[in-house]
Amino acid sequence: MGYTVLIDESGEAGIAKVRTETTGGSSPYFVLAAVVFPEEELKTALETLDYVNKVIPKKKWSHATDLNHAQTVFWSREAAKLNCRMFAVVSNKETLGDYSIMIKNNPDKFYNKCTVYLLEKVGKYLIGKGLDHHIPNVIFERRNHKYDALRRYVVSIKDNPLHEEAKNLRVFNPFAFFEKGKDEEPLLKFADLAAHATYQCTNKTRTNMNIPEPRYFTELHKRFGADRYGKIIENGLKCIHSIDDLKLDEDVKEQLETLRAFPLRRG
């Protein structure tokens, strides 16, 4: 049984200058998300995407941000019906501290670090399912990024894992990483949705009256990675370095901590 992993982001990876209430810059949060599909589900996923495209009236869209609230809820509900697992890494940049100094505020290195965290969670899931002998294809939405450097970085950690989570990278072959646009691989829209849903749990701007929107995440939450008890935090959702570090609104934090996904079952 083969698997395909699709990866997209929400927010910007820039960390040198981060936006505040009074100054411009990159987004205060960064989210990288993955959706894992069994190969036999890909056809159904495309059919679902075609259906969503037909229902959303006369609108060409590539990102969830192109849709209004009701359309995004509808899209989330349809995506949640599929046999897939979603994973996300979320970082509050103000907590990066010495790490940002160490990497000289290099956004590519920050992106690569988040990618490793994400792949560790996906790898742990696949190993827990007994699928570690199947090397998945990993498709990133193409962005202005040095993917060869990313491949080398993953190889270096995979070959010399310094902590237990890093051993989960053994599932992946970095030379089976591909970069595509959504015009080439429309299923990347599912990864975009997972990233957007996670990001909106953190997003507070003047345009949304500083009120984050966890609704999309709650629509999708049963499809996020989980342990055998259904716990999402630190399984399907990696908070750098803890959920407290994200400094979420208290109601959003409580909601994320109590949500339960479909429990992990082997095979």
Buried (B, 14 or more C-beta within 10 A) or exposed (E): EEBBBBBBBBBBBBBEEBBEEEEEBBBBBBBBBBBBBBEEBBEBBEEBBEEBBEEBEEEEBBBBEEBEEEBBBBBBEBBBEBEBBBBBBBBBBBBBEEBBEEBEBBBBBBBBBBBBBBBBBBBBBBBBBEBBEBBBBBBBBBEEBEBEEBBEBBBEBBEEBEEEBBBBBBBBBBEEBBBBEBEEBBBBBBBBBBBBBBBBBBBBEEEEEEEBBBBBBBBBBBBBBBBEEBBBBBBBBBBBBEBEBBEBBEEBBEBBEEBEBEEBEEE
